[in-house]
Structures are given as structure tokens and as C-alpha cells.
Amino acid sequence: MTFEKKAAQCAEYIKKHTSILVVSHIDADGLTSAAIMGKALERKGIEYNTSFVKQLDIQTLNGIADQNPELVIFTDLGSGMLDAISALKLNAVIMDHHQPHGIYEHHLNPHLFGINGSTELSGSGVTFFLASALGDNGDLADLAIVGAVGDLQHAKHGQLMGMNRQILEAGVKNGVLRYEKDLLLFGKQTRPIFKLLQYSTDPYLPGITGSEDASIEFLKKIGIRQHGEKWRRWIDLEAKEKQQIVSAIMQYCLSSGLQACNAQRLIGEVYTLLREREGTDVRDASEFSTLLNATARYDHADIGLAVCMGDRGAKFDEASTLLNEHRKNLVEGLNLVKEQGMTRMENLQYFDAGNKIRETIVGIVAGMSSSFINNRSLPIIAFADSNGGVKVSSRGNHELIRKGLNLGEAISEAAKIVGGTGGGHDIAAGAFIPGESKNEFLRILDKKIGSQIS
């Protein structure tokens, strides 16, 4: 059976139900997944409610089972808990792109069809294909691309690949998307150009990131000045000025010894949502995904979902306020990691943020910190305090993947041994573990990663 046929099969099963609970993850991919599913169900006249969870564990599943839903649709999660879902006799359809553990009948996952869920299809992409099987929903491709970009599916090649490409072309065909090569720094649509540098976290620019004065001075030194009393945005600049800034950033990275800062990290394919107004936070897929992360990761998934569903009023304003706080927290988190450094073990390096970085964004900080760490031959493990335990986040790179690294498997196995739960992708994974098991978890994980990459 092909992926598309399985999507059609799951769609037919959904049509047999009149009341549905949609359960999704609290990140940009999860929010867009829930929105795509919600819009598709609305168009079919099927009633539904939506719920968001940080992690799908036994306790969460028991809570869902207690509601006795007619049908549960899991989006962007569920593949790691297939046996538990079966054991609870939950009537469910699971749409996920993380590495699967177990077997379940109504389970749509790219890995089952030889498709890479880290780089070729995101959770929102899986949901888009199912929505397309439910009806004429090709116009929802823009939300699926926002989810894919939020999941960094474009990072390896500087553009979306695999089945993500099919979604992109569907978006172009439906007149909702455009793609082109441009600067990858955040804020091109909305921010004065010095803010792109001030809040640059990938790459992290030492001496510039976090400083408004240093960012303005950098631009003035290369001859880029404000017009009148206002600074222009990136979308207002001429092509020659854009090239001038990119060249200067690359030279600065080289002089600062940042090997990770190269052309591919600065320039890549960008995705424009044509139904959105120019100069807003939702016109660019990267900015849109960051806006969504700023809601769901701060316990306001309802705000992010409302924005995905089309709210451009009060909820959108609330999301924009949360975004400003989110960017500030990321810069502070990166500064903390830079100050305290990484602790190195034989096969991994880690930092423990304690309660100084929010558990829901410590993974983002871990990924961004790769732009300034000296040792890229070891995966990054990050810890942050969580209610009742510790949140673990991990990030690898594609060179390590080629050597055999699979963080999803390693994290899942190590967490299980110490009484926690975890899983994810080969290049990025997470877990929740008991607080007292941190050292034991590190010892086990270090050995497992060593056996993979040796």
C-alpha cells in the first residue's frame, strides 16, 4: 500500500464518525496540524474539539480515555505510544512523522513507507495529505509549509525536499504560496534591519546578537543607514544593499571563528504566504512558525490555533506580544549557554539550564547553540526543570546522522530504563525523566550514542 492509499483509507474511516477529539503537539508543526485537521473537518460538517499536550504519556492517554471520545485524531504525535493506545482500546487515527514504536491499524506515518519524517514530511504535511483525501483542501498547503518550516525540515538542504515539495507545489497551484532564494534571518517582513542582527540566534553573532547599539554600528560601518528617522525593513532594501549585508555578515562570522556560519546558513529558500498582508508576522513561513511557537510553548496554544484558523484581530495581537517575549527569552537562553558552556562526555555534550530556561524552549536553544559551539562532532543534550522531573532535549547534525546517530532511538531507550518516556527523530529528540535519574540517564545515553556512531 502507498502512503496516499493509506491516507485515503484513514480519511474514509474518519468520515464514519460524527464527533471527534483532535489531540496535537504544542509547537508550530502541531498547531498547524490541528488547524488543517480542524478546517478539513469543518468543511465536512463533522463536529470536533481540539486539545494540546506537551508530551503523550500514559497519564495523558488515560485522561483522554476518561473522556470516552467517539474518535481521537492524534496529529504530530502518537507514533511513540501505539501499544499504549491499543491497550487502552482508544478508537483513534494517528497522523505523525516521528519514529514509530508498535503497530496500529489507522496509523499514517511517512517512516512506514520509507519516507524520512525529519526532512521529507512533517506532522502538518501528513495531516495535509489526509485532509486532501477528505476533500478539496489544497488551499491548506500554506499552513502545512509553515509547520514544515517550524520543524526545520528545510534546514539540511536549504530548501524543502521530498513530499514537502509536493505540498509546496500544491500551494503554488492554489495561489497561496510563493518560494524564492533570500536571507534566512528572522524578521524580514516586519522588523527594521538592525533588529534582524540584534535578534539573530541562528547564527549567533557574538558581540552583535542581543545588542541594539552593536547591530546599528555594524550596519553603519558598511554604509547602510536609516532613511530619515526610520530604519527600513529587509523587504524595503534594494538587491545591492541586501548583498552588501550578507557579505558583511559572512566576513564577520569568519573573523569571529564561526565555522557553522556559511552561505547555506544565511541564504536559502523562503516561503511567502500570498493570502497574508505584506509586512506582517504571518506573511513569511519562518516568521509565522516562530509566532506559533511563541504561543503554544508559553501555555497559549489556543491563541496560536486561532491565528492558524484565520483570526487577525485580538488573538493575533496577543500572539504578537508573546512573540516579543519569546525572542527575548531565546537570546537570554543562548547567552546563558555561551556563559556556562557545555560539559563534555565521551560521545555527547550537554548543558543543564535548571529553571533558567523554560522547558518548552530549551530544545530550540539547544539547536541554536550549535551556531557557536566549537565541537560539532558530538550531539547536544539539554536539560531543564519540569513539573515532577526534568525535560531532556537533544540535537544532532547531518554529519552525525551519516555516522549512524539516531537520537530518537537512543533517547527513547535511555529514558525508558530510568523510568521516563521519550522519542523523536534521528536528528532531534526529547524526553521527560525523573529528576534524580539525570546522571544515570547521561551515562546510559552516552553509551548508546557511542554504540551507534562507532
Secondary structure as UniProt FT lines:
FT   HELIX           3..15
FT   STRAND          19..25
FT   HELIX           28..44
FT   STRAND          47..53
FT   HELIX           58..66
FT   STRAND          72..75
FT   HELIX           79..81
FT   HELIX           82..87
FT   TURN            88..89
FT   STRAND          92..95
FT   STRAND          107..108
FT   HELIX           110..113
FT   TURN            117..120
FT   HELIX           123..134
FT   HELIX           138..140
FT   HELIX           141..150
FT   TURN            151..158
FT   HELIX           163..173
FT   TURN            174..175
FT   STRAND          177..183
FT   TURN            186..190
FT   HELIX           193..198
FT   TURN            202..203
FT   TURN            206..210
FT   HELIX           212..221
FT   TURN            222..223
FT   TURN            228..229
FT   HELIX           234..236
FT   HELIX           239..255
FT   TURN            256..257
FT   TURN            259..260
FT   HELIX           263..266
FT   STRAND          267..273
FT   TURN            274..275
FT   TURN            278..279
FT   TURN            281..282
FT   HELIX           285..296
FT   TURN            297..299
FT   HELIX           301..308
FT   TURN            309..310
FT   HELIX           314..340
FT   STRAND          343..344
FT   STRAND          349..352
FT   TURN            354..355
FT   TURN            359..361
FT   HELIX           362..368
FT   HELIX           369..371
FT   STRAND          380..386
FT   TURN            387..388
FT   STRAND          389..395
FT   HELIX           398..402
FT   TURN            403..404
FT   HELIX           407..417
FT   TURN            418..419
FT   STRAND          421..424
FT   STRAND          428..433
FT   HELIX           435..437
FT   HELIX           438..453
//
